[in-house]
Amino acid sequence: MQYLVTSEWIDPMGNGAFAPKDFAEAIDHAVVPSLDALAKLTEQKKILAGGVLSGQRNTAFIVDAASNDEATELVQGIPFWALCKWKVTPLESFEHHAAFAGQVAETLKAA
């Protein structure tokens, strides 16, 4: 199964401001290791495509996982998991939905 995964950085301080030293520490200990982990998952073909949204502290990528459980474990294994708000959406293939839509159309025509 494929999943669209998006992350949005959340401010753990709640005030929108980081001291430069604290922000540097977050980058060193969470952001860079997370981006390295995402790059490795891409090399392993667990992430099919994706990246950091240009000019933002958000990511978007497509995960290939055998189950919801595997997708959850993959996302929660990313070092900055606790520092982001995540949305994981199962994707339906274009082929499957085209076939289904065709069946719906035929049912509606017959009614």
MODELLER restraints for C-alpha pairs under 7 A, 6 or more apart:
rsr = mdl.restraints
at = mdl.atoms
rsr.add(forms.Gaussian(group=physical.xy_distance, feature=features.Distance(at['CA:1:A'], at['CA:64:A']), mean=5.75, stdev=0.5))
rsr.add(forms.Gaussian(group=physical.xy_distance, feature=features.Distance(at['CA:1:A'], at['CA:65:A']), mean=5.45, stdev=0.5))
rsr.add(forms.Gaussian(group=physical.xy_distance, feature=features.Distance(at['CA:1:A'], at['CA:66:A']), mean=5.72, stdev=0.5))
rsr.add(forms.Gaussian(group=physical.xy_distance, feature=features.Distance(at['CA:1:A'], at['CA:67:A']), mean=6.70, stdev=0.5))
rsr.add(forms.Gaussian(group=physical.xy_distance, feature=features.Distance(at['CA:2:A'], at['CA:62:A']), mean=6.49, stdev=0.5))
rsr.add(forms.Gaussian(group=physical.xy_distance, feature=features.Distance(at['CA:2:A'], at['CA:63:A']), mean=5.48, stdev=0.5))
rsr.add(forms.Gaussian(group=physical.xy_distance, feature=features.Distance(at['CA:2:A'], at['CA:64:A']), mean=4.66, stdev=0.5))
rsr.add(forms.Gaussian(group=physical.xy_distance, feature=features.Distance(at['CA:2:A'], at['CA:65:A']), mean=6.29, stdev=0.5))
rsr.add(forms.Gaussian(group=physical.xy_distance, feature=features.Distance(at['CA:2:A'], at['CA:90:A']), mean=6.07, stdev=0.5))
rsr.add(forms.Gaussian(group=physical.xy_distance, feature=features.Distance(at['CA:2:A'], at['CA:91:A']), mean=5.46, stdev=0.5))
rsr.add(forms.Gaussian(group=physical.xy_distance, feature=features.Distance(at['CA:3:A'], at['CA:62:A']), mean=5.48, stdev=0.5))
rsr.add(forms.Gaussian(group=physical.xy_distance, feature=features.Distance(at['CA:3:A'], at['CA:63:A']), mean=5.10, stdev=0.5))
rsr.add(forms.Gaussian(group=physical.xy_distance, feature=features.Distance(at['CA:3:A'], at['CA:64:A']), mean=6.63, stdev=0.5))
rsr.add(forms.Gaussian(group=physical.xy_distance, feature=features.Distance(at['CA:3:A'], at['CA:88:A']), mean=6.27, stdev=0.5))
rsr.add(forms.Gaussian(group=physical.xy_distance, feature=features.Distance(at['CA:3:A'], at['CA:89:A']), mean=5.26, stdev=0.5))
rsr.add(forms.Gaussian(group=physical.xy_distance, feature=features.Distance(at['CA:3:A'], at['CA:90:A']), mean=4.37, stdev=0.5))
rsr.add(forms.Gaussian(group=physical.xy_distance, feature=features.Distance(at['CA:3:A'], at['CA:91:A']), mean=5.32, stdev=0.5))
rsr.add(forms.Gaussian(group=physical.xy_distance, feature=features.Distance(at['CA:4:A'], at['CA:61:A']), mean=5.96, stdev=0.5))
rsr.add(forms.Gaussian(group=physical.xy_distance, feature=features.Distance(at['CA:4:A'], at['CA:62:A']), mean=4.75, stdev=0.5))
rsr.add(forms.Gaussian(group=physical.xy_distance, feature=features.Distance(at['CA:4:A'], at['CA:63:A']), mean=6.56, stdev=0.5))
rsr.add(forms.Gaussian(group=physical.xy_distance, feature=features.Distance(at['CA:4:A'], at['CA:88:A']), mean=5.79, stdev=0.5))
rsr.add(forms.Gaussian(group=physical.xy_distance, feature=features.Distance(at['CA:4:A'], at['CA:89:A']), mean=5.09, stdev=0.5))
rsr.add(forms.Gaussian(group=physical.xy_distance, feature=features.Distance(at['CA:4:A'], at['CA:90:A']), mean=6.44, stdev=0.5))
rsr.add(forms.Gaussian(group=physical.xy_distance, feature=features.Distance(at['CA:4:A'], at['CA:91:A']), mean=6.70, stdev=0.5))
rsr.add(forms.Gaussian(group=physical.xy_distance, feature=features.Distance(at['CA:5:A'], at['CA:60:A']), mean=5.60, stdev=0.5))
rsr.add(forms.Gaussian(group=physical.xy_distance, feature=features.Distance(at['CA:5:A'], at['CA:61:A']), mean=5.32, stdev=0.5))
rsr.add(forms.Gaussian(group=physical.xy_distance, feature=features.Distance(at['CA:5:A'], at['CA:62:A']), mean=6.08, stdev=0.5))
rsr.add(forms.Gaussian(group=physical.xy_distance, feature=features.Distance(at['CA:5:A'], at['CA:87:A']), mean=5.68, stdev=0.5))
rsr.add(forms.Gaussian(group=physical.xy_distance, feature=features.Distance(at['CA:5:A'], at['CA:88:A']), mean=4.55, stdev=0.5))
rsr.add(forms.Gaussian(group=physical.xy_distance, feature=features.Distance(at['CA:5:A'], at['CA:89:A']), mean=6.41, stdev=0.5))
rsr.add(forms.Gaussian(group=physical.xy_distance, feature=features.Distance(at['CA:6:A'], at['CA:59:A']), mean=5.55, stdev=0.5))
rsr.add(forms.Gaussian(group=physical.xy_distance, feature=features.Distance(at['CA:6:A'], at['CA:60:A']), mean=4.34, stdev=0.5))
rsr.add(forms.Gaussian(group=physical.xy_distance, feature=features.Distance(at['CA:6:A'], at['CA:61:A']), mean=6.57, stdev=0.5))
rsr.add(forms.Gaussian(group=physical.xy_distance, feature=features.Distance(at['CA:6:A'], at['CA:86:A']), mean=5.74, stdev=0.5))
rsr.add(forms.Gaussian(group=physical.xy_distance, feature=features.Distance(at['CA:6:A'], at['CA:87:A']), mean=5.26, stdev=0.5))
rsr.add(forms.Gaussian(group=physical.xy_distance, feature=features.Distance(at['CA:6:A'], at['CA:88:A']), mean=6.67, stdev=0.5))
rsr.add(forms.Gaussian(group=physical.xy_distance, feature=features.Distance(at['CA:7:A'], at['CA:58:A']), mean=5.30, stdev=0.5))
rsr.add(forms.Gaussian(group=physical.xy_distance, feature=features.Distance(at['CA:7:A'], at['CA:59:A']), mean=5.15, stdev=0.5))
rsr.add(forms.Gaussian(group=physical.xy_distance, feature=features.Distance(at['CA:7:A'], at['CA:60:A']), mean=6.50, stdev=0.5))
rsr.add(forms.Gaussian(group=physical.xy_distance, feature=features.Distance(at['CA:7:A'], at['CA:84:A']), mean=5.84, stdev=0.5))
rsr.add(forms.Gaussian(group=physical.xy_distance, feature=features.Distance(at['CA:7:A'], at['CA:85:A']), mean=5.55, stdev=0.5))
rsr.add(forms.Gaussian(group=physical.xy_distance, feature=features.Distance(at['CA:7:A'], at['CA:86:A']), mean=4.55, stdev=0.5))
rsr.add(forms.Gaussian(group=physical.xy_distance, feature=features.Distance(at['CA:7:A'], at['CA:87:A']), mean=6.50, stdev=0.5))
rsr.add(forms.Gaussian(group=physical.xy_distance, feature=features.Distance(at['CA:8:A'], at['CA:57:A']), mean=6.73, stdev=0.5))
rsr.add(forms.Gaussian(group=physical.xy_distance, feature=features.Distance(at['CA:8:A'], at['CA:58:A']), mean=4.67, stdev=0.5))
rsr.add(forms.Gaussian(group=physical.xy_distance, feature=features.Distance(at['CA:8:A'], at['CA:59:A']), mean=6.96, stdev=0.5))
rsr.add(forms.Gaussian(group=physical.xy_distance, feature=features.Distance(at['CA:8:A'], at['CA:84:A']), mean=5.24, stdev=0.5))
rsr.add(forms.Gaussian(group=physical.xy_distance, feature=features.Distance(at['CA:8:A'], at['CA:85:A']), mean=5.09, stdev=0.5))
rsr.add(forms.Gaussian(group=physical.xy_distance, feature=features.Distance(at['CA:8:A'], at['CA:86:A']), mean=6.54, stdev=0.5))
rsr.add(forms.Gaussian(group=physical.xy_distance, feature=features.Distance(at['CA:9:A'], at['CA:57:A']), mean=5.83, stdev=0.5))
rsr.add(forms.Gaussian(group=physical.xy_distance, feature=features.Distance(at['CA:9:A'], at['CA:58:A']), mean=6.00, stdev=0.5))
rsr.add(forms.Gaussian(group=physical.xy_distance, feature=features.Distance(at['CA:9:A'], at['CA:83:A']), mean=6.14, stdev=0.5))
rsr.add(forms.Gaussian(group=physical.xy_distance, feature=features.Distance(at['CA:9:A'], at['CA:84:A']), mean=4.35, stdev=0.5))
rsr.add(forms.Gaussian(group=physical.xy_distance, feature=features.Distance(at['CA:9:A'], at['CA:85:A']), mean=6.35, stdev=0.5))
rsr.add(forms.Gaussian(group=physical.xy_distance, feature=features.Distance(at['CA:10:A'], at['CA:83:A']), mean=5.81, stdev=0.5))
rsr.add(forms.Gaussian(group=physical.xy_distance, feature=features.Distance(at['CA:10:A'], at['CA:84:A']), mean=5.16, stdev=0.5))
rsr.add(forms.Gaussian(group=physical.xy_distance, feature=features.Distance(at['CA:10:A'], at['CA:85:A']), mean=6.39, stdev=0.5))
rsr.add(forms.Gaussian(group=physical.xy_distance, feature=features.Distance(at['CA:12:A'], at['CA:83:A']), mean=6.96, stdev=0.5))
rsr.add(forms.Gaussian(group=physical.xy_distance, feature=features.Distance(at['CA:30:A'], at['CA:79:A']), mean=5.62, stdev=0.5))
rsr.add(forms.Gaussian(group=physical.xy_distance, feature=features.Distance(at['CA:30:A'], at['CA:80:A']), mean=5.08, stdev=0.5))
rsr.add(forms.Gaussian(group=physical.xy_distance, feature=features.Distance(at['CA:31:A'], at['CA:80:A']), mean=6.31, stdev=0.5))
rsr.add(forms.Gaussian(group=physical.xy_distance, feature=features.Distance(at['CA:33:A'], at['CA:79:A']), mean=6.51, stdev=0.5))
rsr.add(forms.Gaussian(group=physical.xy_distance, feature=features.Distance(at['CA:34:A'], at['CA:78:A']), mean=5.57, stdev=0.5))
rsr.add(forms.Gaussian(group=physical.xy_distance, feature=features.Distance(at['CA:34:A'], at['CA:79:A']), mean=5.07, stdev=0.5))
rsr.add(forms.Gaussian(group=physical.xy_distance, feature=features.Distance(at['CA:34:A'], at['CA:80:A']), mean=5.91, stdev=0.5))
rsr.add(forms.Gaussian(group=physical.xy_distance, feature=features.Distance(at['CA:37:A'], at['CA:78:A']), mean=6.65, stdev=0.5))
rsr.add(forms.Gaussian(group=physical.xy_distance, feature=features.Distance(at['CA:41:A'], at['CA:47:A']), mean=5.57, stdev=0.5))
rsr.add(forms.Gaussian(group=physical.xy_distance, feature=features.Distance(at['CA:42:A'], at['CA:48:A']), mean=6.18, stdev=0.5))
rsr.add(forms.Gaussian(group=physical.xy_distance, feature=features.Distance(at['CA:46:A'], at['CA:63:A']), mean=5.69, stdev=0.5))
rsr.add(forms.Gaussian(group=physical.xy_distance, feature=features.Distance(at['CA:46:A'], at['CA:64:A']), mean=5.15, stdev=0.5))
rsr.add(forms.Gaussian(group=physical.xy_distance, feature=features.Distance(at['CA:46:A'], at['CA:65:A']), mean=6.89, stdev=0.5))
rsr.add(forms.Gaussian(group=physical.xy_distance, feature=features.Distance(at['CA:47:A'], at['CA:61:A']), mean=6.69, stdev=0.5))
rsr.add(forms.Gaussian(group=physical.xy_distance, feature=features.Distance(at['CA:47:A'], at['CA:62:A']), mean=5.57, stdev=0.5))
rsr.add(forms.Gaussian(group=physical.xy_distance, feature=features.Distance(at['CA:47:A'], at['CA:63:A']), mean=4.47, stdev=0.5))
rsr.add(forms.Gaussian(group=physical.xy_distance, feature=features.Distance(at['CA:47:A'], at['CA:64:A']), mean=6.10, stdev=0.5))
rsr.add(forms.Gaussian(group=physical.xy_distance, feature=features.Distance(at['CA:48:A'], at['CA:62:A']), mean=5.46, stdev=0.5))
rsr.add(forms.Gaussian(group=physical.xy_distance, feature=features.Distance(at['CA:48:A'], at['CA:63:A']), mean=6.06, stdev=0.5))
rsr.add(forms.Gaussian(group=physical.xy_distance, feature=features.Distance(at['CA:48:A'], at['CA:64:A']), mean=6.75, stdev=0.5))
rsr.add(forms.Gaussian(group=physical.xy_distance, feature=features.Distance(at['CA:49:A'], at['CA:61:A']), mean=5.56, stdev=0.5))
rsr.add(forms.Gaussian(group=physical.xy_distance, feature=features.Distance(at['CA:49:A'], at['CA:62:A']), mean=5.54, stdev=0.5))
rsr.add(forms.Gaussian(group=physical.xy_distance, feature=features.Distance(at['CA:50:A'], at['CA:60:A']), mean=5.45, stdev=0.5))
rsr.add(forms.Gaussian(group=physical.xy_distance, feature=features.Distance(at['CA:50:A'], at['CA:61:A']), mean=3.82, stdev=0.5))
rsr.add(forms.Gaussian(group=physical.xy_distance, feature=features.Distance(at['CA:50:A'], at['CA:62:A']), mean=6.29, stdev=0.5))
rsr.add(forms.Gaussian(group=physical.xy_distance, feature=features.Distance(at['CA:51:A'], at['CA:59:A']), mean=5.67, stdev=0.5))
rsr.add(forms.Gaussian(group=physical.xy_distance, feature=features.Distance(at['CA:51:A'], at['CA:60:A']), mean=5.78, stdev=0.5))
rsr.add(forms.Gaussian(group=physical.xy_distance, feature=features.Distance(at['CA:51:A'], at['CA:61:A']), mean=6.21, stdev=0.5))
rsr.add(forms.Gaussian(group=physical.xy_distance, feature=features.Distance(at['CA:52:A'], at['CA:58:A']), mean=5.82, stdev=0.5))
rsr.add(forms.Gaussian(group=physical.xy_distance, feature=features.Distance(at['CA:52:A'], at['CA:59:A']), mean=4.31, stdev=0.5))
rsr.add(forms.Gaussian(group=physical.xy_distance, feature=features.Distance(at['CA:52:A'], at['CA:60:A']), mean=6.49, stdev=0.5))
rsr.add(forms.Gaussian(group=physical.xy_distance, feature=features.Distance(at['CA:53:A'], at['CA:59:A']), mean=5.50, stdev=0.5))
rsr.add(forms.Gaussian(group=physical.xy_distance, feature=features.Distance(at['CA:53:A'], at['CA:60:A']), mean=6.89, stdev=0.5))
rsr.add(forms.Gaussian(group=physical.xy_distance, feature=features.Distance(at['CA:65:A'], at['CA:71:A']), mean=5.54, stdev=0.5))
rsr.add(forms.Gaussian(group=physical.xy_distance, feature=features.Distance(at['CA:75:A'], at['CA:81:A']), mean=6.88, stdev=0.5))
